[in-house]
């Protein structure tokens, strides 16, 4: 019984962490900030926004610019997820990311 209760608590916490924010009371500045956070995290842009989509898009593009400026090789090396959001901004990003995912921490490059 204790294990089942713990499982329910863990699922509830994880569901709360992954939930979208309540956007009903968002101002234009809130939408821009939310878009920026999404872009800077490398998430895929929302296609439908029930609010100020212009502010969201403007924020998203600024955040995405920051995300796509990072070292793609390092992103892959750290095994961070990449969702293809930089492919149009920087055509070399995906190749560098994939190369980073192949990096072996213990390999001797001269071999």
C-alpha positions as CSV (number, residue, x, y, z in Angstrom):
1,X,0.0,0.0,0.0
2,X,2.9,2.4,0.8
3,X,4.4,1.8,-2.6
4,X,1.2,2.5,-4.4
5,X,0.7,5.8,-2.4
6,X,4.3,6.8,-3.3
7,X,3.7,6.1,-7.0
8,X,0.5,8.2,-7.0
9,X,2.4,11.1,-5.3
10,X,5.3,10.9,-7.8
11,X,2.9,10.8,-10.8
12,X,1.0,13.8,-9.4
13,X,4.3,15.8,-9.0
14,X,5.5,15.0,-12.5
15,X,2.2,15.9,-14.0
16,X,2.3,19.3,-12.2
17,X,5.8,20.0,-13.5
18,X,4.9,19.3,-17.1
19,X,1.6,21.2,-17.1
20,X,1.2,24.2,-19.3
21,X,0.7,27.5,-17.5
22,X,-2.7,29.0,-17.1
23,X,-2.7,31.5,-20.0
24,X,-6.2,32.9,-19.4
25,X,-4.9,35.9,-17.6
26,X,-1.8,36.5,-19.7
27,X,-0.9,40.0,-20.8
28,X,1.0,40.7,-24.0
29,X,4.2,40.9,-22.0
30,X,3.4,37.5,-20.4
31,X,2.9,36.0,-23.8
32,X,6.2,37.4,-25.0
33,X,8.0,36.0,-21.9
34,X,6.3,32.6,-22.3
35,X,7.3,32.5,-26.0
36,X,10.9,33.5,-25.1
37,X,11.1,30.7,-22.5
38,X,9.8,28.1,-25.0
39,X,12.3,29.2,-27.7
40,X,15.2,29.4,-25.3
41,X,14.5,25.9,-24.1
42,X,14.5,24.6,-27.7
43,X,10.9,23.6,-27.7
44,X,8.8,23.5,-30.9
45,X,6.7,26.6,-31.4
46,X,3.0,26.4,-30.6
47,X,0.9,26.5,-33.8
48,X,-2.2,27.8,-32.0
49,X,-2.2,30.3,-29.2
50,X,-5.4,31.4,-27.4
51,X,-4.1,34.9,-26.7
52,X,-1.6,37.4,-28.2
53,X,0.0,35.2,-30.8
54,X,2.1,38.1,-32.1
55,X,3.8,38.6,-28.8
56,X,4.3,34.9,-28.3
57,X,5.9,34.6,-31.7
58,X,8.1,37.6,-31.1
59,X,9.3,36.2,-27.8
60,X,9.7,32.7,-29.2
61,X,11.9,33.9,-32.1
62,X,14.2,35.8,-29.6
63,X,14.4,32.8,-27.4
64,X,15.1,30.5,-30.4
65,X,17.9,32.8,-31.5
66,X,19.6,32.4,-28.2
67,X,19.0,28.6,-28.2
68,X,20.5,28.2,-31.7
69,X,23.6,30.2,-30.8
70,X,24.8,27.5,-28.4
71,X,27.4,24.9,-29.2
72,X,25.4,22.1,-30.9
73,X,28.2,19.7,-30.5
74,X,28.1,20.2,-26.7
75,X,24.4,19.8,-26.7
76,X,24.7,16.4,-28.4
77,X,27.7,15.5,-26.2
78,X,25.6,16.1,-23.1
79,X,22.8,13.9,-24.7
80,X,20.3,16.8,-24.4
81,X,17.2,16.5,-26.7
82,X,17.2,18.4,-30.0
83,X,13.9,18.9,-31.7
84,X,15.1,20.3,-35.0
85,X,14.1,23.9,-34.2
86,X,17.4,25.3,-35.5
87,X,17.5,23.6,-38.9
88,X,16.3,26.7,-40.8
89,X,18.3,29.2,-38.7
90,X,21.6,27.3,-38.8
91,X,21.8,24.4,-41.4
92,X,24.9,23.0,-39.7
93,X,23.4,22.8,-36.2
94,X,21.9,19.3,-36.6
95,X,25.1,17.8,-38.1
96,X,27.2,19.2,-35.2
97,X,24.6,17.9,-32.7
98,X,24.7,14.4,-34.2
99,X,28.5,14.5,-34.1
100,X,28.3,15.4,-30.5
101,X,26.0,12.5,-29.7
102,X,28.7,10.1,-31.1
103,X,31.4,11.5,-28.9
104,X,32.8,8.9,-26.6
105,X,34.1,10.2,-23.2
106,X,36.8,7.6,-23.0
107,X,37.9,7.3,-26.6
108,X,41.4,8.2,-27.8
109,X,40.8,10.4,-30.9
110,X,44.1,9.3,-32.4
111,X,42.9,5.7,-32.8
